[in-house]
Amino acid sequence: MSGRMLFILSGISLFAILFFPLWQIQLSAPQYPEGLVLLIFPNKLGGNVDIINGLNHYIGMKSLHAADFLEFTILPYIICFFSLLFITAGVIGKRKLTNLAFILFVCFGIIAMADFWKWEYNYGHTLNPDAAIIVPGMSYQPPLIGFKQLLNFGAYSIPDVGGWVFVCVGIILLFVILKEWIHLKKTRNLPNPASAFAIFMLTFFFASCHANPAPLVLGRDNCQFCKMTISDARFGAEIITQKGKIFKFDDPQCAISFLLANQLTGAGIQDIYFTDFSDAHALIPSKNTVFLKSESLSAPMGGHFIAFNNPDSLKEIMKKYPGSIVYWQDVFKP
């Protein structure tokens, strides 16, 4: 199929976006086993908006109303503009026009994601000080993309039908631009800046999907394995999957038992973290973790392991809890 036809089809596809949600934020918690979802259309909000607003009220977040967002007024016109621009570029077939259309579309995508992040930040950090539930230092900003634990709710932010159409249109246009540059390079020996740009965008996308460990919220988070409330910061652990989902545990032994019992494979795990028993109880990656194994220890679920960032930090503890120094590869043997 010619590049001109692909531009025309991309323009028609963008027009169809007006009738589908662009993004969705899924919420899951024990009290909502069926889950809740917030759907973001080009001109409105959908899904379980009323229920989510009711929950937000308890933690001091503002209610969500489409009328409060200028974006819902102008976004349909922007989509129509790009739809007509791509169709026009395809009909005329001028390289300068197709390049301009692609550059404007990429710039719009970057600005839209930055605006979305700002919206999430404002709603997650601007809280009513008189709310019924206040957790000191806690904010409720959903992830831009991927998974994040918010108290006992797991929030999963991903594109919906319209968002995936946007992504596919961008990929198709990039393919057309690259194909044209490759052709020009062969005939005129021109440099290929589009290839470098494509590599940069792909690197940026995958880097943005990389999830970091989330703080353990004592008295709120529950252990993924034993389902007990996490109450002691000295023994926590976390497993982060390649998709950004975070599993929290109240005892290193629970994390080990979960790995042995679950279907998670090594390829599906991004990293495993353990709480440093000493100092500020920061989460440290398993590759940097040193364990003290002692039968005189009693972790929340009866485990006999405590984690440290380095061997020197556990020497004093060994005077109280005699035992042996082991490493992650010795602790976990699937």
MIGU-381192 format. One record per residue (C-alpha): residue number from 0; residue in one letter; x, y, z. Coordinates in nm, 2 decimals. Each point is the difference from the previous one (the first is absolute). Layout:
residues N
+-----+---+--------+--------+--------+
|   k | r |     xx |     yy |     zz |
+-----+---+--------+--------+--------+
| NUM | a |      X |      Y |      Z |
...
+-----+---+--------+--------+--------+
end
This chain:
residues 334
+-----+---+--------+--------+--------+
|   k | r |     xx |     yy |     zz |
+-----+---+--------+--------+--------+
|   0 | m |   0.00 |   0.00 |   0.00 |
|   1 | s |   0.14 |   0.35 |  -0.09 |
|   2 | g |   0.10 |   0.25 |   0.26 |
|   3 | r |  -0.27 |   0.24 |  -0.13 |
|   4 | m |  -0.27 |  -0.25 |   0.06 |
|   5 | l |   0.13 |  -0.08 |   0.35 |
|   6 | f |  -0.03 |   0.37 |   0.08 |
|   7 | i |  -0.36 |   0.01 |  -0.12 |
|   8 | l |  -0.09 |  -0.31 |   0.20 |
|   9 | s |   0.17 |   0.15 |   0.31 |
|  10 | g |  -0.21 |   0.31 |  -0.04 |
|  11 | i |  -0.32 |  -0.20 |  -0.02 |
|  12 | s |   0.11 |  -0.21 |   0.31 |
|  13 | l |   0.06 |   0.32 |   0.20 |
|  14 | f |  -0.36 |   0.12 |  -0.07 |
|  15 | a |  -0.13 |  -0.33 |   0.14 |
|  16 | i |   0.18 |   0.07 |   0.33 |
|  17 | l |  -0.27 |   0.25 |   0.08 |
|  18 | f |  -0.23 |  -0.29 |   0.09 |
|  19 | f |   0.23 |  -0.20 |   0.21 |
|  20 | p |   0.18 |   0.05 |   0.34 |
|  21 | l |   0.36 |   0.11 |  -0.03 |
|  22 | w |   0.12 |  -0.13 |   0.34 |
|  23 | q |  -0.11 |  -0.20 |   0.30 |
|  24 | i |   0.11 |  -0.02 |   0.36 |
|  25 | q |  -0.10 |  -0.33 |   0.16 |
|  26 | l |  -0.03 |  -0.02 |   0.38 |
|  27 | s |   0.00 |  -0.33 |   0.19 |
|  28 | a |  -0.04 |  -0.07 |   0.38 |
|  29 | p |  -0.13 |  -0.28 |   0.22 |
|  30 | q |  -0.33 |   0.19 |   0.06 |
|  31 | y |  -0.05 |   0.04 |  -0.38 |
|  32 | p |   0.09 |  -0.35 |  -0.14 |
|  33 | e |  -0.16 |   0.09 |  -0.33 |
|  34 | g |   0.22 |   0.31 |  -0.03 |
|  35 | l |  -0.08 |   0.36 |  -0.08 |
|  36 | v |   0.09 |   0.19 |  -0.32 |
|  37 | l |   0.03 |   0.36 |  -0.10 |
|  38 | l |  -0.04 |   0.05 |  -0.38 |
|  39 | i |   0.14 |   0.32 |  -0.16 |
|  40 | f |  -0.17 |   0.09 |  -0.33 |
|  41 | p |   0.10 |   0.29 |  -0.22 |
|  42 | n |  -0.29 |   0.20 |   0.14 |
|  43 | k |  -0.12 |  -0.16 |   0.32 |
|  44 | l |   0.06 |  -0.24 |   0.28 |
|  45 | g |  -0.15 |  -0.35 |   0.02 |
|  46 | g |   0.00 |  -0.32 |   0.21 |
|  47 | n |  -0.05 |   0.00 |   0.38 |
|  48 | v |   0.04 |   0.38 |   0.04 |
|  49 | d |  -0.25 |   0.04 |   0.29 |
|  50 | i |   0.14 |  -0.29 |   0.20 |
|  51 | i |   0.36 |   0.13 |  -0.05 |
|  52 | n |  -0.11 |   0.35 |   0.10 |
|  53 | g |  -0.15 |  -0.14 |   0.32 |
|  54 | l |   0.32 |  -0.17 |   0.09 |
|  55 | n |   0.21 |   0.31 |  -0.09 |
|  56 | h |  -0.21 |   0.20 |   0.25 |
|  57 | y |   0.11 |  -0.21 |   0.29 |
|  58 | i |   0.37 |   0.06 |  -0.07 |
|  59 | g |  -0.04 |   0.37 |  -0.09 |
|  60 | m |   0.03 |  -0.01 |  -0.38 |
|  61 | k |  -0.21 |   0.23 |  -0.22 |
|  62 | s |  -0.29 |  -0.15 |  -0.18 |
|  63 | l |   0.03 |  -0.07 |  -0.37 |
|  64 | h |  -0.23 |   0.20 |  -0.23 |
|  65 | a |   0.05 |   0.03 |  -0.38 |
|  66 | a |  -0.10 |   0.37 |   0.02 |
|  67 | d |   0.31 |   0.07 |   0.20 |
|  68 | f |   0.23 |  -0.10 |  -0.28 |
|  69 | l |   0.07 |   0.24 |  -0.29 |
|  70 | e |   0.16 |  -0.29 |  -0.18 |
|  71 | f |  -0.34 |  -0.16 |  -0.06 |
|  72 | t |  -0.11 |   0.31 |  -0.19 |
|  73 | i |   0.29 |   0.03 |  -0.23 |
|  74 | l |   0.12 |  -0.36 |  -0.05 |
|  75 | p |  -0.27 |  -0.10 |  -0.25 |
|  76 | y |   0.10 |   0.30 |  -0.22 |
|  77 | i |   0.37 |  -0.10 |   0.02 |
|  78 | i |  -0.09 |  -0.35 |  -0.10 |
|  79 | c |  -0.20 |   0.12 |  -0.29 |
|  80 | f |   0.28 |   0.23 |  -0.10 |
|  81 | f |   0.25 |  -0.28 |  -0.02 |
|  82 | s |  -0.25 |  -0.22 |  -0.18 |
|  83 | l |  -0.05 |   0.25 |  -0.27 |
|  84 | l |   0.38 |   0.08 |  -0.01 |
|  85 | f |   0.09 |  -0.36 |  -0.06 |
|  86 | i |  -0.26 |  -0.05 |  -0.26 |
|  87 | t |   0.11 |   0.32 |  -0.18 |
|  88 | a |   0.37 |  -0.10 |   0.02 |
|  89 | g |  -0.09 |  -0.34 |  -0.15 |
|  90 | v |  -0.20 |   0.15 |  -0.28 |
|  91 | i |   0.27 |   0.27 |  -0.09 |
|  92 | g |   0.29 |  -0.24 |   0.06 |
|  93 | k |   0.26 |   0.27 |   0.07 |
|  94 | r |   0.29 |  -0.12 |   0.21 |
|  95 | k |   0.03 |   0.33 |   0.19 |
|  96 | l |  -0.36 |  -0.01 |   0.10 |
|  97 | t |   0.01 |  -0.36 |   0.11 |
|  98 | n |   0.32 |   0.07 |   0.21 |
|  99 | l |  -0.17 |   0.31 |   0.15 |
| 100 | a |  -0.31 |  -0.20 |   0.09 |
| 101 | f |   0.20 |  -0.27 |   0.17 |
| 102 | i |   0.21 |   0.25 |   0.20 |
| 103 | l |  -0.31 |   0.18 |   0.12 |
| 104 | f |  -0.17 |  -0.33 |   0.09 |
| 105 | v |   0.31 |  -0.11 |   0.21 |
| 106 | c |   0.01 |   0.34 |   0.17 |
| 107 | f |  -0.37 |  -0.02 |   0.08 |
| 108 | g |   0.05 |  -0.35 |   0.15 |
| 109 | i |   0.28 |   0.12 |   0.23 |
| 110 | i |  -0.20 |   0.31 |   0.11 |
| 111 | a |  -0.31 |  -0.22 |   0.06 |
| 112 | m |   0.19 |  -0.25 |   0.22 |
| 113 | a |   0.16 |   0.29 |   0.19 |
| 114 | d |  -0.34 |   0.16 |   0.06 |
| 115 | f |  -0.14 |  -0.34 |   0.11 |
| 116 | w |   0.28 |  -0.04 |   0.25 |
| 117 | k |  -0.05 |   0.35 |   0.13 |
| 118 | w |  -0.37 |  -0.07 |   0.04 |
| 119 | e |   0.07 |  -0.32 |   0.19 |
| 120 | y |   0.26 |   0.18 |   0.22 |
| 121 | n |  -0.24 |   0.28 |   0.10 |
| 122 | y |  -0.28 |  -0.24 |   0.08 |
| 123 | g |   0.22 |  -0.23 |   0.20 |
| 124 | h |   0.18 |   0.27 |   0.20 |
| 125 | t |  -0.27 |   0.27 |   0.05 |
| 126 | l |  -0.18 |  -0.15 |   0.30 |
| 127 | n |  -0.26 |   0.13 |   0.24 |
| 128 | p |   0.17 |   0.03 |   0.35 |
| 129 | d |  -0.34 |  -0.08 |   0.16 |
| 130 | a |  -0.04 |  -0.33 |  -0.18 |
| 131 | a |  -0.13 |  -0.30 |   0.20 |
| 132 | i |   0.31 |  -0.20 |  -0.08 |
| 133 | i |   0.34 |   0.16 |   0.02 |
| 134 | v |   0.33 |  -0.19 |  -0.04 |
| 135 | p |   0.30 |   0.24 |   0.07 |
| 136 | g |   0.22 |   0.04 |  -0.30 |
| 137 | m |  -0.23 |  -0.21 |  -0.22 |
| 138 | s |  -0.10 |   0.12 |  -0.35 |
| 139 | y |  -0.24 |  -0.17 |  -0.24 |
| 140 | q |   0.14 |   0.07 |  -0.35 |
| 141 | p |  -0.09 |  -0.28 |  -0.24 |
| 142 | p |   0.28 |  -0.13 |  -0.22 |
| 143 | l |   0.04 |   0.17 |  -0.34 |
| 144 | i |   0.02 |  -0.35 |  -0.15 |
| 145 | g |   0.04 |  -0.34 |   0.18 |
| 146 | f |  -0.08 |  -0.10 |   0.35 |
| 147 | k |   0.01 |   0.17 |   0.34 |
| 148 | q |  -0.12 |  -0.09 |   0.35 |
| 149 | l |  -0.21 |   0.27 |   0.17 |
| 150 | l |  -0.08 |  -0.11 |   0.35 |
| 151 | n |  -0.20 |  -0.32 |  -0.04 |
| 152 | f |  -0.09 |   0.08 |  -0.37 |
| 153 | g |   0.20 |  -0.11 |  -0.29 |
| 154 | a |  -0.01 |   0.26 |  -0.28 |
| 155 | y |   0.08 |  -0.12 |  -0.36 |
| 156 | s |   0.01 |   0.28 |  -0.26 |
| 157 | i |   0.00 |  -0.11 |  -0.37 |
| 158 | p |  -0.12 |   0.13 |  -0.33 |
| 159 | d |  -0.35 |  -0.10 |  -0.11 |
| 160 | v |  -0.12 |  -0.05 |  -0.36 |
| 161 | g |   0.05 |   0.36 |  -0.10 |
| 162 | g |   0.34 |   0.02 |   0.16 |
| 163 | w |   0.12 |  -0.31 |  -0.18 |
| 164 | v |  -0.13 |   0.15 |  -0.33 |
| 165 | f |   0.21 |   0.30 |   0.08 |
| 166 | v |   0.31 |  -0.22 |   0.06 |
| 167 | c |  -0.07 |  -0.20 |  -0.32 |
| 168 | v |  -0.04 |   0.31 |  -0.21 |
| 169 | g |   0.33 |   0.13 |   0.14 |
| 170 | i |   0.18 |  -0.32 |  -0.09 |
| 171 | i |  -0.15 |  -0.01 |  -0.35 |
| 172 | l |   0.10 |   0.37 |  -0.07 |
| 173 | l |   0.35 |  -0.07 |   0.14 |
| 174 | f |   0.02 |  -0.30 |  -0.24 |
| 175 | v |  -0.10 |   0.22 |  -0.30 |
| 176 | i |   0.25 |   0.27 |   0.10 |
| 177 | l |   0.28 |  -0.25 |   0.05 |
| 178 | k |  -0.07 |  -0.17 |  -0.33 |
| 179 | e |   0.02 |   0.34 |  -0.18 |
| 180 | w |   0.33 |   0.09 |   0.17 |
| 181 | i |   0.15 |  -0.34 |  -0.08 |
| 182 | h |  -0.10 |   0.05 |  -0.37 |
| 183 | l |   0.15 |   0.35 |   0.00 |
| 184 | k |   0.32 |  -0.12 |   0.17 |
| 185 | k |   0.05 |  -0.26 |  -0.27 |
| 186 | t |  -0.05 |   0.25 |  -0.28 |
| 187 | r |   0.16 |   0.32 |   0.15 |
| 188 | n |   0.22 |  -0.14 |   0.28 |
| 189 | l |  -0.19 |   0.20 |   0.26 |
| 190 | p |   0.04 |  -0.05 |   0.38 |
| 191 | n |  -0.29 |  -0.17 |   0.17 |
| 192 | p |  -0.10 |   0.20 |   0.31 |
| 193 | a |  -0.34 |  -0.17 |   0.01 |
| 194 | s |   0.17 |  -0.33 |   0.10 |
| 195 | a |   0.17 |   0.16 |   0.29 |
| 196 | f |  -0.32 |   0.17 |   0.10 |
| 197 | a |  -0.18 |  -0.34 |  -0.01 |
| 198 | i |   0.26 |  -0.16 |   0.22 |
| 199 | f |  -0.03 |   0.29 |   0.25 |
| 200 | m |  -0.38 |  -0.03 |   0.02 |
| 201 | l |   0.01 |  -0.38 |   0.05 |
| 202 | t |   0.27 |   0.04 |   0.27 |
| 203 | f |  -0.21 |   0.27 |   0.17 |
| 204 | f |  -0.32 |  -0.21 |  -0.02 |
| 205 | f |   0.16 |  -0.31 |   0.16 |
| 206 | a |   0.18 |   0.20 |   0.26 |
| 207 | s |  -0.32 |   0.16 |   0.11 |
| 208 | c |  -0.15 |  -0.34 |   0.05 |
| 209 | h |   0.27 |  -0.10 |   0.25 |
| 210 | a |  -0.16 |  -0.01 |   0.35 |
| 211 | n |   0.17 |   0.09 |   0.32 |
| 212 | p |  -0.07 |  -0.15 |   0.34 |
| 213 | a |  -0.29 |   0.16 |   0.19 |
| 214 | p |   0.02 |   0.09 |   0.37 |
| 215 | l |  -0.16 |  -0.25 |   0.24 |
| 216 | v |  -0.29 |   0.16 |   0.17 |
| 217 | l |  -0.02 |  -0.15 |   0.35 |
| 218 | g |  -0.34 |  -0.08 |   0.12 |
| 219 | r |  -0.14 |   0.03 |  -0.35 |
| 220 | d |   0.18 |  -0.23 |  -0.24 |
| 221 | n |  -0.07 |  -0.37 |   0.02 |
| 222 | c |   0.24 |  -0.29 |  -0.07 |
| 223 | q |  -0.07 |  -0.15 |  -0.34 |
| 224 | f |   0.07 |  -0.35 |   0.13 |
| 225 | c |  -0.13 |  -0.03 |   0.36 |
| 226 | k |  -0.25 |   0.29 |  -0.04 |
| 227 | m |   0.10 |   0.15 |   0.34 |
| 228 | t |   0.03 |   0.37 |   0.04 |
| 229 | i |   0.36 |   0.12 |  -0.02 |
| 230 | s |   0.09 |   0.15 |   0.34 |
| 231 | d |   0.38 |  -0.03 |   0.04 |
| 232 | a |   0.22 |   0.20 |  -0.23 |
| 233 | r |   0.31 |  -0.21 |   0.08 |
| 234 | f |  -0.12 |  -0.32 |  -0.18 |
| 235 | g |  -0.17 |   0.12 |  -0.32 |
| 236 | a |   0.06 |  -0.11 |  -0.36 |
| 237 | e |  -0.13 |   0.08 |  -0.35 |
| 238 | i |  -0.01 |  -0.17 |  -0.34 |
| 239 | i |  -0.04 |   0.21 |  -0.31 |
| 240 | t |  -0.10 |  -0.16 |  -0.33 |
| 241 | q |   0.12 |   0.10 |  -0.35 |
| 242 | k |  -0.35 |   0.15 |  -0.05 |
| 243 | g |   0.05 |   0.22 |   0.31 |
| 244 | k |  -0.23 |  -0.18 |   0.24 |
| 245 | i |   0.12 |   0.01 |   0.36 |
| 246 | f |  -0.06 |  -0.28 |   0.26 |
| 247 | k |   0.07 |   0.09 |   0.36 |
| 248 | f |   0.09 |  -0.23 |   0.29 |
| 249 | d |   0.04 |   0.02 |   0.38 |
| 250 | d |   0.28 |  -0.26 |   0.02 |
| 251 | p |   0.28 |  -0.11 |  -0.23 |
| 252 | q |  -0.12 |  -0.35 |   0.05 |
| 253 | c |  -0.34 |   0.10 |  -0.14 |
| 254 | a |   0.17 |   0.13 |  -0.31 |
| 255 | i |   0.19 |  -0.32 |  -0.04 |
| 256 | s |  -0.32 |  -0.21 |   0.05 |
| 257 | f |  -0.19 |   0.21 |  -0.25 |
| 258 | l |   0.28 |  -0.05 |  -0.26 |
| 259 | l |  -0.01 |  -0.38 |   0.06 |
| 260 | a |  -0.38 |  -0.02 |  -0.02 |
| 261 | n |  -0.07 |   0.25 |  -0.27 |
| 262 | q |   0.03 |  -0.02 |  -0.38 |
| 263 | l |   0.23 |   0.30 |  -0.02 |
| 264 | t |   0.31 |  -0.10 |  -0.20 |
| 265 | g |   0.34 |   0.17 |   0.01 |
| 266 | a |  -0.07 |   0.16 |  -0.34 |
| 267 | g |  -0.31 |   0.16 |   0.15 |
| 268 | i |   0.17 |   0.16 |   0.30 |
| 269 | q |   0.16 |   0.34 |  -0.03 |
| 270 | d |   0.16 |  -0.01 |   0.34 |
| 271 | i |  -0.04 |  -0.11 |   0.37 |
| 272 | y |   0.05 |   0.23 |   0.29 |
| 273 | f |   0.05 |  -0.05 |   0.37 |
| 274 | t |  -0.03 |   0.24 |   0.29 |
| 275 | d |   0.34 |   0.08 |   0.16 |
| 276 | f |  -0.03 |  -0.11 |   0.36 |
| 277 | s |   0.22 |   0.28 |   0.12 |
| 278 | d |  -0.01 |   0.38 |  -0.03 |
| 279 | a |  -0.30 |   0.15 |  -0.19 |
| 280 | h |  -0.13 |  -0.34 |  -0.13 |
| 281 | a |   0.05 |   0.10 |  -0.36 |
| 282 | l |  -0.09 |  -0.25 |  -0.28 |
| 283 | i |   0.31 |  -0.16 |  -0.15 |
| 284 | p |   0.01 |  -0.22 |  -0.32 |
| 285 | s |   0.07 |  -0.37 |   0.06 |
| 286 | k |   0.33 |   0.02 |  -0.19 |
| 287 | n |   0.13 |   0.23 |   0.27 |
| 288 | t |  -0.16 |  -0.18 |   0.29 |
| 289 | v |   0.18 |  -0.19 |   0.27 |
| 290 | f |  -0.21 |  -0.22 |   0.24 |
| 291 | l |   0.06 |  -0.10 |   0.35 |
| 292 | k |  -0.16 |  -0.34 |   0.06 |
| 293 | s |  -0.06 |  -0.08 |   0.37 |
| 294 | e |  -0.23 |  -0.24 |   0.18 |
| 295 | s |  -0.02 |   0.25 |   0.28 |
| 296 | l |  -0.17 |   0.25 |  -0.23 |
| 297 | s |  -0.38 |   0.02 |  -0.03 |
| 298 | a |  -0.13 |   0.20 |  -0.29 |
| 299 | p |  -0.37 |   0.08 |  -0.02 |
| 300 | m |  -0.09 |  -0.33 |  -0.17 |
| 301 | g |   0.26 |  -0.22 |   0.17 |
| 302 | g |   0.28 |   0.05 |  -0.25 |
| 303 | h |   0.37 |   0.00 |   0.11 |
| 304 | f |   0.14 |   0.25 |  -0.25 |
| 305 | i |   0.08 |   0.37 |   0.04 |
| 306 | a |   0.15 |   0.21 |  -0.28 |
| 307 | f |   0.29 |   0.24 |  -0.01 |
| 308 | n |   0.16 |   0.22 |  -0.26 |
| 309 | n |   0.35 |  -0.13 |   0.08 |
| 310 | p |   0.18 |  -0.25 |   0.23 |
| 311 | d |   0.14 |   0.27 |   0.23 |
| 312 | s |  -0.34 |   0.13 |   0.10 |
| 313 | l |  -0.10 |  -0.34 |   0.15 |
| 314 | k |   0.30 |  -0.06 |   0.22 |
| 315 | e |  -0.15 |   0.16 |   0.31 |
| 316 | i |  -0.33 |  -0.18 |  -0.06 |
| 317 | m |   0.17 |  -0.33 |  -0.01 |
| 318 | k |   0.11 |   0.05 |   0.36 |
| 319 | k |  -0.37 |  -0.01 |   0.10 |
| 320 | y |  -0.11 |  -0.25 |  -0.27 |
| 321 | p |   0.28 |  -0.26 |  -0.06 |
| 322 | g |  -0.03 |  -0.15 |  -0.35 |
| 323 | s |   0.15 |  -0.01 |  -0.35 |
| 324 | i |   0.04 |   0.25 |  -0.28 |
| 325 | v |  -0.17 |  -0.11 |  -0.32 |
| 326 | y |  -0.08 |   0.16 |  -0.34 |
| 327 | w |  -0.31 |   0.00 |  -0.21 |
| 328 | q |   0.12 |  -0.28 |  -0.23 |
| 329 | d |   0.04 |  -0.21 |   0.32 |
| 330 | v |  -0.34 |   0.10 |   0.15 |
| 331 | f |  -0.22 |  -0.05 |  -0.31 |
| 332 | k |   0.06 |  -0.33 |  -0.18 |
| 333 | p |  -0.30 |  -0.08 |  -0.23 |
+-----+---+--------+--------+--------+
end
